[in-house]
Amino acid sequence: MNVASLSTLPARAAAARAMASDLPSPCISICRMVPATGFCEGCLRTIAEIAAWSRMDDAGKRSVWRAIELRAEAGFGVAAGDTP
């Protein structure tokens, strides 16, 4: 499944978490930090999560995707064309 083709961030997160290995980056090239939340506007990750991503194992990435899913469902930012 092409995770990037899914239209909502929670759907992308659920699909990525279901992958056996090689989880994709949540980055969608909208890289602006929102001071009020501390999350990236595009992917809803924190600076620490973004910085650590390339060194994380699949379990760590799966955990970040779950956090993103929960943040999106809570309404913490919606990228253009995306609905929680």
C-alpha positions as CSV (number, residue, x, y, z in Angstrom):
1,M,0.0,0.0,0.0
2,N,1.2,3.5,-0.8
3,V,0.9,5.3,2.5
4,A,1.3,8.7,0.9
5,S,-1.8,8.1,-1.3
6,L,-4.1,8.0,1.7
7,S,-5.9,11.3,2.2
8,T,-6.0,11.7,6.0
9,L,-3.2,11.8,8.4
10,P,-4.8,9.3,10.7
11,A,-5.3,6.9,7.8
12,R,-1.7,7.3,6.8
13,A,-0.6,6.7,10.3
14,A,-2.6,3.5,10.7
15,A,-1.3,2.2,7.4
16,A,2.3,3.0,8.3
17,R,2.0,1.3,11.7
18,A,0.6,-1.8,10.0
19,M,3.7,-2.2,7.8
20,A,6.1,-5.0,8.8
21,S,9.3,-3.0,8.3
22,D,10.8,0.1,6.5
23,L,8.1,2.5,7.8
24,P,8.0,5.7,5.7
25,S,8.7,9.1,7.0
26,P,5.7,11.1,8.0
27,C,7.2,14.2,6.3
28,I,5.0,15.8,3.6
29,S,7.4,18.8,2.9
30,I,5.3,21.3,4.9
31,C,8.0,22.0,7.5
32,R,6.9,24.7,9.9
33,M,6.9,24.4,13.6
34,V,3.8,25.7,15.4
35,P,5.0,27.4,18.5
36,A,1.7,26.9,20.4
37,T,1.8,23.1,20.0
38,G,5.5,22.3,19.4
39,F,4.4,20.2,16.4
40,C,5.4,20.4,12.8
41,E,2.5,21.8,10.8
42,G,2.9,19.2,8.1
43,C,3.6,15.9,10.0
44,L,2.7,16.7,13.6
45,R,6.0,15.5,14.9
46,T,8.1,17.3,17.5
47,I,11.6,18.6,16.8
48,A,13.0,15.7,18.9
49,E,11.0,13.1,16.8
50,I,12.1,14.7,13.5
51,A,15.7,14.8,14.6
52,A,15.7,11.1,15.8
53,W,13.7,9.6,13.0
54,S,16.6,8.4,10.9
55,R,18.1,6.6,13.9
56,M,14.9,5.0,15.1
57,D,14.1,1.3,14.7
58,D,10.7,0.3,13.3
59,A,9.2,0.0,16.8
60,G,10.2,3.6,17.5
61,K,8.9,4.8,14.2
62,R,5.6,2.9,14.8
63,S,5.3,4.7,18.2
64,V,5.8,8.1,16.6
65,W,3.2,7.3,13.9
66,R,0.8,6.4,16.7
67,A,1.5,9.7,18.4
68,I,0.8,11.5,15.1
69,E,-2.4,9.6,14.7
70,L,-3.6,10.6,18.2
71,R,-2.5,14.3,17.6
72,A,-4.4,14.4,14.3
73,E,-7.5,12.9,15.8
74,A,-7.3,15.4,18.6
75,G,-7.3,18.2,16.1
76,F,-3.7,19.4,16.4
77,G,-3.2,20.7,13.0
78,V,-4.6,19.9,9.6
79,A,-2.5,20.2,6.5
80,A,-4.0,21.5,3.3
81,G,-6.5,19.0,2.0
82,D,-6.2,16.8,5.1
83,T,-9.0,16.0,7.5
84,P,-8.5,14.4,10.9
